[in-house]
C-alpha cells in the first residue's frame, strides 16, 4: 500500500488556488523584462489550467503562437514540485525540458510560494 500524501495547509491552499481555475485560460503580460532578446516581448501570453488531478496540475503556457511550454505543479511528500516541460515543434523533448524546482518552505498562503531551483542537466551523445 502506498504511503499517504503528506502536506501542509499552505501548500494545499496554493495548489487549490490554481486547481479551482481548471478548464480556464488567462492572458497576461510581461511587466519586468530582464531577459536578453525578444522571446516574450510584445507577444500574447496565455496560460491554460488543464489536466487537473488531486496530485498534479498541467498548465500549458503559450507565447504568441509558440505552445511549447507546460508548467507542471505536483504535490510531493515534502511540498510542491514545479517543472517546465519544453517541447520542440514536432513534440519531441527540448534540451531544457523538465527543469524546475521544489518549494523551499511553507510558503505564504494560497498565492505565493518560493521554489528552489533544481539544476537538472541532460547530456545526449
Secondary structure, DSSP 8 states (H G I E B T S, - for coil): --------HHHHHHHHHHHTTTT-EEEE--SS--SSSSSSTT--EEEEEEEE-SSEEEEEEEETTEEEEEEEEEEETTEEEEEEEEB-TTS-B-TTTTEEEEE-SS-STTS---EEEE-------
